[in-house]
Amino acid sequence: MASPLLLSISTPFVPLRRRYLYPHNIAAPPLRYPSSLAFLKPFQSRNLWGTNSSNSLRLFGRAHARGTPIGGAESETSISDESPVGEDSAAFELGEQKLSSWAYFTAILGAVLVALNILWINPSTGFGTAYIDAVSGLSPSPEVVLLLLIVIFAIVHSGLASIRDAGEELIGERAYRVLFAGISLPLAVSTIVYFINHRYDGTQLWQLQSIFGLHELVWFSSFISFFFLYPSTFNLLEVAAVDKPKLHLWETGIMRITRHPQVIWCLAHTLWIGNSVAVAASVGLIAHHIFGVWNGDRRLALRYGQTFEVLKSRTSVIPFAAILDGRQKLPKDYYKEFLRLPYLTITALTLGAYFAHPLMQASSFRLHW
């Protein structure tokens, strides 16, 4: 798949070689696995959307172990460039789902929406209006206010993601996910509502909406941006902390094209609206995504070590770059990696969001944010 890449693993870490390395009268040292092999552990646990390990890609491939006598050259175990090291994106087995898990998910989702409305959205009981008023009081410019809202959200969202390991060790994976969502979600809603209410403020820089086909281009680009969401977004049971949240190393699906597919929406809406507010939104969100690219790769490298470096060598941040330069070769049946229930669900939700635009706009206008 990628250019030849060999991961050398010293023989004491390969159980099958131990009897050749150590005579029967010499005790073999205990097995010690380096942190770079930590990716083997997730395949023993539940996988995407509550499925078991049968849907995870395993480090299988061609392993070549050459025996050597005591005192000879150390043997090596090589992972072929076609051996998968990550997990299968959007894998889902309906028969392996637990009804109780989805009942918990529905209850948690309902409780979150009620709490969000009471504690943040409702002007008479929530803090959302006070928050928007406080940020708006810093500048009369909607561009500046929008940028400030994006910066605040980015600092909180990426900051909490950066200290995830320490936070989970302190209070547990599920509790930290609740804390993360409980702080990030209200800030995201405030930013989105403010953008909807002020998207046509500011200075008009260009007007291209009358160009034939532009609406269809913007619609298709927006659809693609949601259809190619980062695969962890599909894992609803982990998002809601029904299943224990994990930091996944995805390899298939959209990851073959780009490891960070989250910028297209910004460019499409800026092209359509064409004013300074939309440009400010794009600048802020794209800057946040660029930081997210670096921070996401940094966290994966810390968690998975050399395993992530293998995956990184086969993929790219810029869409299609790894494919064009030969580091990534798409399987003949690549399309099957998208013919899965999570992608069907995302398709339905994306189409629903498009047709619900008038409702979303009306709801935002009533808040006067």
C-alpha angles and dihedrals in degrees: 000000000000129000109290109293123178123198107200113211117184114241098247086073093057110080094197091063098049098091090055094047096048126043118230092258095053118074113233115232116253117272114263119185120206121234089251088072094055089107089076091070099065090062089067092058138063115294138208117342091358098306121142130248095279090085096051121098112244131211093252115131127116114324118188115197117180116196118227132186124251108287093017129114114305114256123238136215112211128201111212119233088247096056113109115232100176138061129277109259118231094000110164133174112192093197092059096055121109117224090213091058093055091044088056090047092053092048093048092047091051092048092049093051092048092048092046091053095047100040100036120006104042106085093213097052108015135081097225096095092049090050094051091045091051094051093041089053090065093068139005090219115098089206092058093044092050092049090050091051090050092047092050091049092046094050093049096041098044093036093056090045090052094055094041096115093052092043094050091049090052102045105006135261098277096045091049091050090053090049092047094050094040091059101034099045098061091047091050092049091050092051093048094047092048091050092050092049095046103030093113095044123098129043121331107233100177138355114213102146093107093058111113113255097009093110090052091047092051092046093049092046091050091048091051092048091058096036089056095049117153105278094239086069088067092059095089096167090057093042088057091042092241086124118037107270117243137186101242129205102215120193112165135061115025090359088076089062101036134348092216112039100172112102105073095085093059095053094044095053093043090054091050100044096036101191138114094262092056090047090051090051092050094047092051097044096043090049088051091049092049089054088046090055092055095040094046093051090046092054093047091049091052092048101040104022116187091006091066090047088058091051092044091055090057098046140046143213093222107072114259093357094119090047094050095049093046100250091114124044115190116225117245090247094044092132089068089069087070098042092088135116096252091057090047088052092049089050091054093046093047092051089046092052091052094053090042093059093105091052092047091050093048092049091049093049091055091059094059091212 
